[in-house]
Every structure is written in C-alpha cells, then in structure tokens.
Amino acid sequence: MDFRSSEPTVGPRSEDVLPETATAAVKVVIVGGFGVGKTTLVGSVSEIRPLTTEETMTQAGVGVDDTAGVERKSTTTVAMDFGRISINDELVLYLFGTPGQERFWFLWRGLFEGALGAVVLVDTRRLEVSFDVIGRLEERGVPFVVAVNSFPDAPEHPIEELRGALDLPASVPIVACDARSRASSRDVLMALMRYLQSLAATTEAS
C-alpha cells in the first residue's frame, strides 16, 4: 500500500542553510539587564528567522522583576533568544540572548557553556541593572565588550565616565549601539571579534 503523502516535502529555507564555505562557528552570548534590548539586537542582526521565547508579562512578576524605567514593557524573554550571522564566508556566529531578570539567571550556566565571548548591552538610564551582569561575566572569566544601546530619552555620557561608573578596566571596549539597526548591531559583534583576536594575540606573545 502506498502511504506517500501528496503534501510537498518542506525543507529548510535557503537563507537558513549554512554557506558551504563556512569553516568555523563561534558561540556569542548577548547579556544585559531587563529591557536593555537583547531580543531586539539578536532579531535585527540575525540572517535567519530568530528564535525568541518572549512571553507576556503577568502579575507573577510584580514585586519580583525590577521594571523601573521600562514600565511600558509588556513582554519578557523567559529562556533565550537565538540567531545566526555570517561575519565572512568562513566565520559564523551563533547568538544566544539571555533573559535579564535575576530569577532566570539559573539558565546562564548552560547558555555560557562553550561561549567564546559576550556582548553586554547597557541602558544609560539604568546603568545599575548592568552591575551584577558584568560581575557574573568577570567571575566566569568570559571576555566581553560593552554596547551602549541608544534610547531616545537616554542621557549621553563620555566613554571614560561610563567606564568609571561600570568599574571597567581600560582594556574592555565600550561602543555605541542602536540595537534596532542591523549595521550597528553587526559593528558591535565585529568589535567583540577584534577584542577576542587581540586577547588571543596577547596570550600567544606572552
């Protein structure tokens, strides 16, 4: 008996297939406090349809999640965001966006396994939500760059003032970013790649 379906076989979309020239894949984690733009960055820069785990915020988070400064936010990431971008014909980055609320930090251990580096997104209106995030990266020894996301009403500060406020060493890059822009988000990832290359070169020289 012939059980073949008349439905056409659905395969991956052409844009979802890795280029044949790809020889290296790198895992990068996008971190930051609640509502700083992590999901937006992954979505804007990904060359594939991004996986998101955003859910509508409910009363369960009231009194638990700090929504100060982002009171109008109605959704939140509850597991991770995932995207992919080809830096060139050979290098592909897999992007994993983490949830920002402290109650989801137990997920970080798995998300950081195998990660080569991280991007820390910050909002100058709420720098304090980045302190614990940066501290956890430093504890894990994960190299990172800081990307200052552009919000319409966010105050602008000189880089060195931000460096002092975040207690960052001079070696950690701080770059401007508009998470809504693919080009800007790609520039942030390129800054991370250059930083990782410089760290590798320093290690080899020592």
N, C-alpha and C positions, 0 to 999 in steps of 0.2 A: 504494500500500500504506500502511496506517495504522500508523505507528510510535508513536503516542501511548501513553505508559505508563499503566498503571492505578494507579500509585502517586500519592498526592496530592502536589501541589507544596508543598514546605516553605519557608516564608518566615521572615523574622526574627520573633522573639518580640516581643510588643507592648512589653515593658519595654526592649527593645534599640533601639527606634526613637526618634530624637531628637524632642523635642516640637516642634511646628510653630512655636511662639513663639520658639525658640532663635535668637538673632541673633549671638552671639559664642561662640567656643570658644577656650580657653586651655590651653596645654600646661604641666603642672607635673611636676617630677621629684622622686621620693622617694628620698633617698640616705641613706647611713649605713654604718657598719662591718658586718662579718659578724655575722649573728644578732641584729640590734637590733630586728627586727620590721617590716621594709619590706613584705614579702609579706602579712603579717597586716593591716597598715594598709590597703593597697590592696584586699584582699579584703573587709574589714569595711565599708568606706565606699562601695564601688562599687555603683551601681544596676543594673549589668549583670553578667552572669556574668564574673568577671575572667579574663583570660588569664594563666596562670602558666607559668614554664619551670623549675619545680623538678625536680631530679634527685636520686637517691640518692647520697650522698657515698660515694666509693670510696677505695681505697688510693692512687689517683693524687694525692689532695690531701694525703696525710700528709707532713708536713715542709714543705709549701708554704703551706697555709692555716693561719692562726692560730686555733685553736679553743679557746684558753684562756678559761675561763668559760662556754663553751657546748659542753662535751664531749658532751652528750647529744643535740645536734642531729644529725639523720640525713639531712636534705635541704638543698639549696642552690640558689639561683637561678643559672642559667647564661647567661641572655640578658637578659630583662626581665620585669617584671610589667606588666599593663595593665588599667586600669579607667576608669570614667567616672562623674561625679556632676554633677547639675544643681544649681547654687547657688541659682538662682531660675528664673523662666520664660524668661529670656533668656540667662543665662550658664551655659555648660557647661565643666567642667574635664575634660581628658583627663590621666589619671595614669599616669606611667611610673616603675616601680620599678627601680632599678639593682641589679646584683649587687654585693655588698660586698667580695669578695676582690680584692686588688690585681691578680691575674692576669687579671681580667676588665675592668680599667679601660680597656682599649683600646676597649671598647664605648661608653664615656661620650661620646665626641665626637659620634657620631650621635644618641644619646639626648638630648643637650643642645641640639641644633640647634632653634631656634625656641621654646625654653622661656622662659616669662616669669619663672619663679621656681622655688624649690626648698624642700623640707622636709628638714631634717637630723634624722633620728632618732638619739637617743643613749641609751646604757645607762650609768647612773652606776656600775655595777660595772666598766665597761671604757671609761672616757672616752677612753683613749689611742687606741682604734680610730677615733675621730672626727677626730683632728687632721689627718691627711692629706686626708680628705674635705672638711673645711672649707677647708683650704688650696687645694685644687683649685677649689672654688667661687669663692673670693676671686680667684684668678688669672684665672678666666674672667669675672669681673665679674657673676656670677649672683646676684641678691638672694635671700636665704633667711631662713627662721625656723628656730629650733631647737626640737624637740619632745622632751621628756624622757619616754621610754617607761616605763611602770610595770611593774616586775617584782617578784614577791613578796618576794624577798630583797635587793632593791636599796637601798642607803643613800640617804637623803634629804639634800639639801644646800640651803642658801639660794641663791636665784637669783644673787645677786652673787658667791657663791663659785664657782658653775658658770661664770658669765661670765668670771671671772678665770682659772679653770682652762682654759677653751677659748679664752682670749685674744680675746674678742668685744667689739666696740665697744658702747657703751651703746644705740645705735640698733637693734641687732638683737634682735628679740623672742625671748624664751625662754618656752615654755609647757609645762604638764604635759600628758601624753597617756597614754591607755590604748588602744593600737593595736587591741585586741580589740573596742572599743566603737565603733559607727558614729557615735554622737553626739559622742564625744570626738575621733575622727579628723576629723569634719566641722568641729569647732571649730578644730582645727589649720589646716585649709585656709582657714577664714574669717580666721584670724589672718594668714595669708600674704596673702590678698586685701587686707586692711586695710593691711598693711605696704606692699604694692605701690602702693596708692592714695596713701598718704602720700608715698612716694618720687616718684610722678608729680606730686603737688601741689607738692612742694618744687622739682622741676625746672621746672615751669611758672612758679612765683613768682620764680625766680632769673633 
